[in-house]
């Protein structure tokens, strides 16, 4: 449980207007997509469909690594020994190509390199944890945000992941749990209403951003609960409550889907270790199960 009727930041209410800001991002300009060579664009799209990945993220990698093959220098190895349009070390490429089921793979051929990259990303947690997968692809802290920024420029913004794995112990909506506050919702008023999901998990379990956005609050509320709030567009907010005091993000940070925000704690009014997760649209709570991907 986390009682959050309306969060005030700097004297102004955070109003959430349109969840479709995540579900349906702005269409990129033709000039942005047109910078991708036609043969690469087809490969990104086909590979994304095959592996269940957003093609825009694959294109983001291709842009960052070699500008879609333009900077591969005839597939000569770079200073670290990486080669090809997706910049693989030969041993890593052999492993990734095997994961992709490729026969006689060519590290310099985008038709092999792009599927190998996709298979390698999936083996490291994509799409559920893009931050981890991209960091394993290139272990630099700047790499995942840079790739995701290019993905968003290519039109990706629909990536939504679960904040953590756990058991839902309290759902969204009217409840008999008297600790929950009253709320009027969709024309009906209830004595007790839970405005999010409570997801039980052990203390210290990492809590992740469900989608890209900007941290607008990272700290403690008046009831003692430590929370993180992320603005995903000017009208979209997600909230993560009861976290441990030490957070991984600060006010103003940009985050990508799957990025760790903090860990499950016992701060605030809580009956046990769990995450209180909520989504607001125009200041009105939204059932997170309508937004989060279906879990197996």
C-alpha positions as CSV (number, residue, x, y, z in Angstrom):
1,X,0.0,0.0,0.0
2,X,1.1,3.5,-0.7
3,X,-1.2,6.4,-0.3
4,X,-0.6,8.9,-3.1
5,X,-3.6,11.0,-3.9
6,X,-1.7,13.7,-5.8
7,X,2.0,14.4,-5.8
8,X,3.1,18.0,-5.7
9,X,6.4,19.0,-7.2
10,X,7.7,22.5,-6.8
11,X,4.2,23.7,-6.0
12,X,2.6,22.3,-9.1
13,X,0.7,19.1,-9.5
14,X,2.1,16.5,-11.9
15,X,-0.8,16.1,-14.4
16,X,-0.7,13.0,-16.5
17,X,-2.6,13.4,-19.8
18,X,-2.0,10.8,-22.4
19,X,-0.6,7.3,-21.9
20,X,-0.5,6.9,-25.6
21,X,2.6,9.1,-25.4
22,X,4.4,5.8,-24.7
23,X,2.2,3.4,-26.5
24,X,2.2,5.4,-29.8
25,X,5.3,7.6,-30.1
26,X,5.5,10.4,-32.5
27,X,6.3,9.2,-36.1
28,X,9.9,10.1,-36.9
29,X,10.6,12.5,-39.7
30,X,11.3,10.9,-43.0
31,X,14.8,12.4,-42.9
32,X,15.7,10.4,-39.8
33,X,14.6,7.0,-41.1
34,X,15.9,7.9,-44.5
35,X,19.4,8.0,-43.1
36,X,19.2,4.2,-42.8
37,X,20.3,2.4,-46.0
38,X,17.4,0.5,-47.5
39,X,19.0,-2.9,-47.3
40,X,19.8,-2.3,-43.6
41,X,16.3,-1.1,-42.8
42,X,14.8,-4.2,-44.3
43,X,17.3,-6.4,-42.2
44,X,16.5,-4.5,-39.0
45,X,12.8,-4.9,-39.5
46,X,12.9,-8.5,-40.5
47,X,15.3,-9.4,-37.7
48,X,13.3,-7.5,-35.1
49,X,10.2,-9.4,-36.1
50,X,12.0,-12.7,-36.0
51,X,13.5,-12.2,-32.5
52,X,10.7,-10.2,-30.9
53,X,12.7,-7.1,-30.6
54,X,12.0,-3.5,-31.6
55,X,13.8,-3.0,-34.9
56,X,14.6,0.6,-33.9
57,X,16.9,-0.6,-31.1
58,X,18.8,-2.8,-33.6
59,X,19.0,0.3,-35.8
60,X,20.3,2.3,-32.9
61,X,23.1,-0.1,-32.4
62,X,23.9,0.0,-36.1
63,X,24.0,3.8,-36.0
64,X,26.2,4.0,-32.9
65,X,28.6,1.3,-34.0
66,X,29.3,2.0,-37.7
67,X,26.6,4.4,-39.0
68,X,24.9,1.4,-40.6
69,X,28.1,0.0,-42.1
70,X,29.3,3.2,-43.6
71,X,32.2,3.5,-41.1
72,X,33.3,-0.2,-41.2
73,X,36.4,0.7,-43.2
74,X,36.1,-2.4,-45.4
75,X,35.5,-4.5,-42.3
76,X,39.0,-3.8,-41.0
77,X,39.3,-4.5,-37.3
78,X,39.3,-1.5,-34.9
79,X,41.7,-0.9,-32.1
80,X,39.9,-3.4,-29.9
81,X,39.8,-6.0,-32.7
82,X,36.0,-5.6,-33.4
83,X,34.9,-5.9,-37.0
84,X,31.9,-5.6,-39.2
85,X,28.8,-3.4,-39.3
86,X,27.7,-4.4,-35.7
87,X,31.3,-4.4,-34.4
88,X,31.7,-7.9,-33.0
89,X,34.9,-9.4,-31.6
90,X,35.4,-12.6,-33.7
91,X,34.9,-14.9,-30.8
92,X,31.8,-13.1,-29.7
93,X,30.4,-13.1,-33.2
94,X,31.0,-16.9,-33.5
95,X,29.0,-17.4,-30.3
96,X,26.2,-15.0,-31.3
97,X,26.0,-16.5,-34.8
98,X,25.5,-19.9,-33.3
99,X,22.7,-18.5,-31.1
100,X,21.1,-17.1,-34.2
101,X,21.3,-20.5,-36.0
102,X,23.5,-19.1,-38.8
103,X,25.5,-21.4,-41.1
104,X,28.9,-20.2,-42.5
105,X,28.3,-16.7,-41.0
106,X,30.2,-13.7,-42.3
107,X,31.1,-11.1,-39.6
108,X,31.2,-8.4,-42.4
109,X,27.8,-9.3,-43.9
110,X,25.0,-7.3,-42.3
111,X,22.6,-10.2,-43.2
112,X,24.6,-12.3,-40.7
113,X,25.8,-9.6,-38.3
114,X,22.3,-8.1,-37.5
115,X,20.7,-11.4,-36.6
116,X,23.7,-12.3,-34.6
117,X,23.4,-9.1,-32.7
118,X,19.7,-9.7,-32.1
119,X,20.4,-13.3,-30.8
120,X,23.1,-12.0,-28.5
121,X,20.8,-9.3,-27.1
122,X,18.1,-11.8,-26.4
123,X,20.6,-14.1,-24.6
124,X,21.4,-11.2,-22.3
125,X,17.9,-10.3,-21.3
126,X,16.4,-8.2,-24.2
127,X,13.7,-7.0,-24.5
128,X,12.8,-7.4,-20.8
129,X,16.0,-5.7,-19.7
130,X,17.4,-3.5,-22.5
131,X,19.9,-1.8,-20.2
132,X,21.6,-5.1,-19.2
133,X,21.5,-6.4,-22.7
134,X,23.0,-3.3,-24.2
135,X,25.6,-3.0,-21.5
136,X,26.7,-6.6,-22.2
137,X,26.9,-5.7,-25.9
138,X,29.2,-2.8,-25.1
139,X,30.2,-2.4,-21.4
140,X,30.1,1.4,-21.2
141,X,27.7,3.3,-19.0
142,X,27.0,5.8,-21.8
143,X,26.2,3.0,-24.4
144,X,22.6,2.0,-23.5
145,X,21.2,5.5,-23.2
146,X,22.9,6.5,-26.5
147,X,21.5,3.5,-28.4
148,X,18.0,4.0,-26.9
149,X,18.1,7.7,-27.8
150,X,18.7,6.7,-31.5
151,X,16.0,4.1,-31.2
152,X,13.5,6.8,-30.1
153,X,14.6,9.0,-33.0
154,X,13.8,6.2,-35.3
155,X,10.3,6.0,-33.8
156,X,10.7,3.5,-30.9
157,X,8.8,4.5,-27.8
158,X,6.5,1.6,-27.3
159,X,9.0,-0.4,-25.2
160,X,7.3,-1.2,-21.9
161,X,8.6,-3.8,-19.4
162,X,7.6,-5.0,-15.9
163,X,9.2,-3.1,-13.0
164,X,10.2,-6.4,-11.4
165,X,9.3,-10.1,-11.2
166,X,7.0,-10.9,-8.2
167,X,3.6,-11.9,-7.0
168,X,0.8,-9.4,-7.2
169,X,-0.6,-9.2,-3.7
170,X,-3.1,-6.4,-4.2
171,X,-4.6,-5.4,-7.5
172,X,-6.0,-2.2,-8.9
173,X,-9.4,-0.8,-8.0
174,X,-12.0,-0.9,-5.2
175,X,-10.9,-2.9,-2.1
176,X,-12.1,-3.8,1.4
177,X,-8.6,-3.0,2.8
178,X,-9.5,-0.1,5.1
179,X,-6.0,1.4,4.9
180,X,-6.6,2.5,1.4
181,X,-8.1,6.0,0.9
182,X,-11.5,6.8,-0.7
183,X,-11.6,7.7,-4.4
184,X,-14.2,8.4,-7.1
185,X,-13.3,6.6,-10.3
186,X,-15.1,6.4,-13.6
187,X,-18.3,7.9,-12.2
188,X,-18.4,5.8,-9.0
189,X,-17.2,6.6,-5.5
190,X,-15.6,4.0,-3.3
191,X,-14.8,4.0,0.4
192,X,-11.4,2.4,-0.3
193,X,-9.6,2.3,-3.6
194,X,-6.1,1.0,-4.5
195,X,-4.6,3.1,-7.3
196,X,-1.9,0.7,-8.4
197,X,-0.4,-2.8,-8.0
198,X,1.4,-4.2,-5.0
199,X,4.0,-6.7,-6.2
200,X,5.7,-8.7,-3.4
201,X,9.4,-9.4,-3.8
202,X,12.3,-10.0,-1.4
203,X,14.1,-7.0,0.1
204,X,16.7,-5.7,-2.2
205,X,15.1,-6.9,-5.4
206,X,16.0,-4.4,-8.2
207,X,13.1,-2.2,-9.4
208,X,13.3,-1.0,-13.0
209,X,11.8,1.7,-15.1
210,X,8.9,0.4,-17.2
211,X,9.7,2.7,-20.1
212,X,12.0,5.5,-21.1
213,X,11.5,8.9,-19.5
214,X,12.8,11.5,-17.0
215,X,13.0,11.2,-13.3
216,X,10.9,14.0,-11.7
217,X,11.1,12.8,-8.1
218,X,13.5,10.5,-6.4
219,X,13.2,10.7,-2.6
220,X,11.1,10.4,0.5
221,X,7.4,11.4,0.9
222,X,5.9,12.8,4.1
223,X,4.8,9.3,5.2
224,X,8.3,8.1,5.0
225,X,8.0,6.1,1.8
226,X,10.9,6.4,-0.6
227,X,9.6,6.7,-4.2
228,X,10.7,7.4,-7.7
229,X,8.4,9.1,-10.2
230,X,9.2,9.0,-14.0
231,X,7.6,11.4,-16.5
232,X,7.4,9.5,-19.8
233,X,5.9,12.4,-21.8
234,X,4.5,15.7,-20.7
235,X,1.3,13.9,-19.7
236,X,2.4,10.5,-18.5
237,X,3.8,9.4,-15.1
238,X,4.7,6.1,-13.4
239,X,5.4,5.8,-9.7
240,X,7.5,3.2,-7.8
241,X,7.0,3.2,-4.0
242,X,8.4,1.6,-0.7
243,X,11.9,1.6,-2.1
244,X,15.0,1.4,0.0
245,X,16.7,4.7,0.9
246,X,19.7,4.3,-1.5
247,X,18.4,5.0,-5.0
248,X,20.2,4.5,-8.3
249,X,18.7,7.7,-9.9
250,X,18.3,11.3,-9.1
251,X,15.9,14.1,-10.0
252,X,16.3,15.1,-13.6
253,X,18.0,11.8,-14.8
254,X,17.0,10.4,-18.1
255,X,16.3,6.6,-18.0
256,X,15.6,3.9,-20.5
257,X,13.2,1.0,-20.1
258,X,14.6,-1.7,-17.8
259,X,17.1,0.7,-16.0
260,X,17.4,0.0,-12.3
261,X,15.9,2.8,-10.2
262,X,16.4,1.3,-6.7
263,X,15.5,-1.8,-4.7
264,X,12.4,-3.1,-2.9
265,X,12.3,-1.8,0.7
266,X,10.0,-1.3,3.7
267,X,9.8,2.5,3.7
268,X,6.5,4.2,4.5
269,X,3.3,2.5,5.5
270,X,3.7,-1.1,4.4
271,X,2.7,-4.6,5.6
272,X,5.8,-6.3,4.1
273,X,8.4,-6.0,1.4
274,X,6.8,-5.1,-1.9
275,X,6.7,-2.5,-4.7
276,X,3.8,-0.2,-5.0
277,X,3.6,0.5,-8.7
278,X,1.1,3.0,-10.2
279,X,0.5,4.8,-13.5
280,X,-1.4,8.1,-13.8
281,X,-3.1,9.5,-16.8
282,X,-4.3,13.1,-16.5
283,X,-4.0,12.8,-12.7
284,X,-6.2,9.7,-12.8
285,X,-4.8,6.3,-11.9
286,X,-4.7,3.7,-14.7
287,X,-4.8,-0.1,-14.1
288,X,-1.2,-1.0,-14.8
289,X,-2.2,-4.4,-16.2
290,X,-3.8,-2.5,-19.1
291,X,-0.3,-1.1,-19.9
292,X,2.3,-3.7,-18.9
293,X,3.0,-6.5,-21.3
294,X,1.3,-9.8,-20.7
295,X,3.5,-12.1,-18.5
296,X,3.9,-15.8,-19.5
